[in-house]
């Protein structure tokens, strides 16, 4: 008795092969995004462990900014 349930055409086989590769790529992308999220979460948690004084200091990037000079002129 022939069992035609498990016989696949070449087109069906190609569809399953391509779908498998797309799902594998999506899984890799999800794992990569999860790793980035865990890394950022770890940095946030380490920041919470810092003392309060370290959060109240001025930004070190202020030294890199050019001072803003504004000249006021009288309107006549």
C-alpha positions as CSV (number, residue, x, y, z in Angstrom):
1,X,0.0,0.0,0.0
2,X,1.6,3.3,-1.1
3,X,1.9,6.1,1.5
4,X,1.6,9.4,-0.4
5,X,1.3,11.4,2.8
6,X,5.0,11.8,3.2
7,X,5.9,12.3,-0.5
8,X,6.8,15.9,-1.3
9,X,7.3,17.7,-4.6
10,X,10.5,19.6,-5.3
11,X,8.6,22.9,-4.8
12,X,7.3,21.9,-1.4
13,X,10.7,20.8,-0.4
14,X,12.2,24.1,-1.5
15,X,9.5,26.1,0.4
16,X,10.3,24.2,3.6
17,X,14.1,24.6,3.1
18,X,13.7,28.4,2.6
19,X,11.3,28.8,5.4
20,X,13.7,27.0,7.7
21,X,16.6,29.3,6.8
22,X,14.4,32.4,7.3
23,X,13.4,31.2,10.7
24,X,17.0,30.4,11.6
25,X,18.0,33.9,10.6
26,X,15.1,35.4,12.7
27,X,16.3,33.3,15.6
28,X,19.9,34.6,15.3
29,X,18.6,38.2,15.1
30,X,16.4,37.8,18.2
31,X,19.3,36.3,20.1
32,X,21.5,39.2,19.0
33,X,19.0,41.8,20.2
34,X,18.5,40.0,23.4
35,X,22.2,40.0,24.0
36,X,22.3,43.8,23.4
37,X,19.4,44.3,25.8
38,X,21.1,42.3,28.5
39,X,24.3,44.2,28.1
40,X,22.5,47.6,28.4
41,X,20.5,46.3,31.4
42,X,23.8,45.2,33.1
43,X,25.3,48.7,32.5
44,X,22.2,50.2,34.0
45,X,22.4,48.0,37.1
46,X,26.0,48.8,37.6
47,X,25.1,52.5,37.3
48,X,22.6,52.0,40.2
49,X,25.4,50.7,42.4
50,X,27.4,53.9,42.1
51,X,27.2,56.4,44.9
52,X,24.8,59.3,44.7
53,X,27.7,61.8,44.6
54,X,28.9,60.4,41.3
55,X,25.5,61.2,39.7
56,X,25.5,64.8,40.9
57,X,28.9,65.8,39.4
58,X,28.9,68.0,36.3
59,X,29.3,66.4,32.9
60,X,32.8,66.0,31.7
61,X,31.6,66.8,28.2
62,X,31.1,70.5,29.2
63,X,34.8,71.1,28.6
64,X,34.4,70.1,25.0
65,X,31.7,72.6,24.2
66,X,32.5,76.0,22.8
67,X,31.4,78.9,25.0
68,X,28.3,80.6,23.7
69,X,28.8,84.4,23.3
70,X,25.8,86.6,22.7
71,X,26.1,90.2,21.8
72,X,23.1,92.4,22.6
73,X,22.5,95.5,20.4
74,X,20.2,98.3,21.1
75,X,17.4,98.6,18.6
76,X,16.8,102.2,17.5
